[in-house]
Structure formats: C-alpha cells, structure tokens
C-alpha cells in the first residue's frame, strides 16, 4: 500500500489544493526507428485507485496488459494518439511527442483542470501543468498514460511485424537492436521507417549507393 500512496502523492496534493480533474501525459516509442510515436493522456478516478501502477518500462508485458484493461475500465477519461513517422521526420521527435500529448489532452472527453507531463512543455494547452522529470515513475496518472501508450504501440508493432517480417519487429518493437540494424542494411528501410534517424539514414544511403552502382 505504501507504493500506491507514494505514487498518488502528487495527485493527492493537487486534489487538496482544489483541483478535481488531473490528467497525466506520456509517450512511447521516441527511440524507435519505425512507425508512430504513441502519446496518451489519462484522468484517473481518485475514488477508484489502481494498484500496481508504475513506469511502463518497469513492468512485465503481462502486468502491462492487465493494467491496460483496468485503466481503460476505471479512468474518468483517456485518449491515445499516434503521430506518424512522416510527421516525426518533418518536425522532429520532440515536437511530434509534444504534438501527440497536446492532441491527447484535447481529445479527452472532459477537460482537465491540471496536467502532469513526463518532462514536456505543452505550448498550445490553456491548462496549468507540471513538467516533472521521471513522472512516469512518480505520478499515478502519468504512469497510467505511459502504460496505455506503450501497450497500444506494442500491439501496433506486433501487427506491423506481419507486414514486415524481415525487421523482427515483434521482438525488437522497432528499436535499434543489432538484428533490426542488420535487417535495415540488408533490405533497406520500409516506407514506415523514420528517415531522419541515423541507422535508417545509413541504410538508405547504402541503398542509394547500390542503386547508383547498378
């Protein structure tokens, strides 16, 4: 119970100050070489707390999947947004993550009166917010958002693996593992790879050289 109380400490402090609808924001997939970055916003019900919340990266897949269902069942509101790879290449991953978080907040069914973000400024949201480092391990609402974003992104990568089996996406979830980088160099990038990321650029340049030699 101690961990549950600690994780809700920021929310409880805000509730004691009179805020009622507190949203958490986080993203998943910033470091991935392929596909969208997923961003989520969640307003939890303070009268129906969820045990076991934590930074999604610290949870097992089985635990994340269980919490994913529970969050969606118990949350006052939630929204998950995917910002595609072309947008990431156009505006960079930081701005794409910011855009996704702002869209997720705007997509909530009720407007929050306070937001906690995982160290992200929200420039186009007219709501007070706290930019908190490591928020996904310190705030229940941000932890919940991190779980929704990661699980939905993982589901997407499992499906993407069926279309692009050469890249082993089911296993590496799009990150720059040895097998993923080797596959990029052998087969070149797909239309969903992020072309501004160094390993993808390297593979694309190799492909261009081969085309010119041919």
C-alpha positions in Angstrom: 0.0 0.0 0.0 3.0 2.3 0.6 3.9 2.3 -3.1 0.3 3.1 -4.0 0.2 6.1 -1.6 3.6 7.4 -2.8 2.6 7.2 -6.5 -0.5 9.2 -5.8 1.2 11.9 -3.7 1.3 14.5 -6.5 -2.3 13.9 -7.3 -3.4 14.0 -3.7 -1.5 17.2 -3.2 -3.3 18.8 -6.2 -6.7 17.4 -5.0 -6.1 19.0 -1.6 -5.4 22.3 -3.4 -8.9 22.1 -5.0 -8.1 20.6 -8.4 -10.6 17.9 -9.4 -9.6 16.5 -12.8 -5.9 15.8 -13.1 -4.6 14.4 -16.3 -1.3 12.6 -16.9 0.6 12.7 -20.2 3.3 10.4 -21.6 4.6 8.9 -24.8 6.1 5.6 -26.0 8.4 5.0 -28.9 10.6 8.1 -29.1 13.7 6.0 -29.7 12.1 3.6 -32.2 13.4 3.5 -35.8 9.9 2.8 -37.3 6.3 3.8 -37.1 4.5 6.4 -35.0 5.2 7.7 -31.5 2.2 7.0 -29.3 1.1 9.6 -26.8 -1.6 9.2 -24.1 -3.4 11.3 -21.6 -5.4 9.8 -18.7 -7.6 11.2 -16.0 -7.8 8.7 -13.2 -10.7 8.5 -10.7 -9.3 9.4 -7.2 -12.2 7.4 -5.7 -11.2 4.2 -7.6 -7.4 3.9 -7.4 -5.5 1.3 -9.4 -2.9 -0.8 -7.6 0.4 -1.7 -9.3 0.8 1.4 -11.5 4.4 2.1 -12.4 6.6 3.3 -15.3 5.5 1.0 -18.1 9.2 0.1 -18.8 9.5 -1.3 -15.3 6.5 -3.7 -15.7 6.3 -7.1 -17.3 4.3 -7.4 -20.5 1.7 -9.5 -18.7 1.3 -6.9 -15.9 1.1 -4.0 -18.5 -1.6 -5.8 -20.4 -3.6 -6.3 -17.2 -3.2 -2.7 -16.1 -4.1 -1.5 -19.7 -7.5 -3.1 -19.4 -8.0 -1.9 -15.8 -7.0 1.7 -16.6 -9.5 1.9 -19.5 -12.2 0.5 -17.3 -11.6 2.8 -14.3 -10.4 6.0 -15.8 -12.7 9.0 -15.9 -11.3 9.7 -19.4 -8.4 8.6 -21.6 -7.1 9.3 -25.1 -4.2 7.7 -27.1 -2.8 9.5 -30.2 -0.3 8.2 -32.8 1.9 10.7 -34.6 3.2 9.0 -37.8 6.8 8.6 -39.0 6.4 11.3 -41.7 5.4 13.9 -39.2 8.3 12.8 -37.0 10.7 13.3 -39.9 9.2 16.7 -40.7 9.1 18.3 -37.2 11.5 16.1 -35.2 10.6 13.6 -32.4 10.5 16.1 -29.6 7.9 18.2 -31.4 6.0 15.2 -32.5 5.8 13.9 -28.9 4.6 17.4 -27.8 2.0 17.5 -30.6 0.8 14.0 -29.6 0.5 14.9 -25.9 -1.4 18.1 -26.7 -3.8 16.2 -29.1 -4.3 13.5 -26.4 -5.3 16.2 -23.8 -7.6 17.9 -26.4 -9.2 14.5 -27.1 -10.2 13.8 -23.6 -14.0 13.6 -23.1 -13.7 16.0 -20.2 -11.3 19.0 -19.8 -8.8 18.6 -17.0 -8.1 21.4 -14.7 -4.4 20.4 -14.2 -1.9 18.3 -16.1 1.2 16.4 -15.1 3.6 15.6 -18.0 6.7 13.5 -18.2 9.0 16.5 -18.6 7.2 18.0 -21.5 6.1 21.6 -22.0 2.6 21.9 -23.6 2.6 25.2 -25.5 -0.9 25.0 -27.0 -2.9 24.0 -24.0 -4.6 26.6 -21.8 -4.4 24.5 -18.6 -2.0 24.6 -15.7 0.6 21.8 -15.9 3.6 20.4 -14.0 6.6 19.4 -16.1 8.0 16.6 -14.0 11.2 14.6 -14.6 10.7 10.8 -14.4 7.0 11.5 -13.9 6.1 8.0 -15.2 7.7 6.6 -12.0 6.4 9.3 -9.7 2.9 10.1 -10.7 0.0 7.6 -11.0 -1.7 9.5 -13.8 1.5 9.7 -15.9 2.3 6.0 -15.2 -1.2 5.1 -16.4 -0.6 7.2 -19.6 2.7 5.5 -20.1 1.1 2.1 -19.9 -1.7 3.0 -22.4 0.8 4.5 -24.9 3.3 1.6 -24.6 0.7 -1.2 -24.8 -1.1 0.3 -27.8 2.2 0.8 -29.6 3.4 -2.7 -28.8 0.1 -4.0 -30.3 0.7 -2.0 -33.4 4.3 -3.3 -33.8 3.1 -6.9 -33.4 0.7 -6.3 -36.3 3.4 -4.5 -38.3 5.7 -7.4 -37.9 3.2 -9.4 -40.1 3.7 -6.9 -42.9 7.5 -6.5 -42.5 8.8 -9.8 -41.0 12.4 -9.1 -42.1 12.8 -6.5 -39.4 11.8 -8.7 -36.4 9.5 -6.0 -35.1 7.6 -8.4 -32.8 10.8 -8.9 -30.8 12.6 -5.6 -31.0 9.4 -3.3 -31.0 11.1 -1.1 -33.6 14.2 -0.2 -31.5 17.7 -0.1 -32.8 18.7 -3.6 -31.9 21.5 -5.5 -33.7 19.1 -7.6 -35.6 17.0 -4.6 -36.7 20.0 -2.6 -37.9 21.4 -5.6 -39.7 18.0 -6.1 -41.4 17.9 -2.4 -42.4 21.3 -2.7 -44.0 20.3 -5.8 -45.9 16.8 -4.9 -47.0 16.8 -1.1 -46.8 14.2 0.9 -44.9 10.5 0.5 -45.3 8.1 3.3 -46.0 7.3 3.4 -42.3 10.9 3.9 -41.1 11.9 7.2 -39.7 14.3 8.5 -42.3 15.9 11.2 -40.0 17.2 8.6 -37.6 20.9 7.7 -38.1 20.6 3.9 -38.6 17.8 4.4 -41.1 19.8 7.2 -42.9 22.8 4.9 -43.1 20.7 2.1 -44.6 19.1 4.4 -47.0 22.4 5.8 -48.1 23.7 2.3 -48.7 20.7 1.5 -50.8 21.2 4.7 -52.9 24.9 3.7 -53.4 23.9 0.3 -54.6 21.3 1.7 -56.9 23.9 4.1 -58.4 26.4 1.3 -58.8 23.8 -0.8 -60.6 
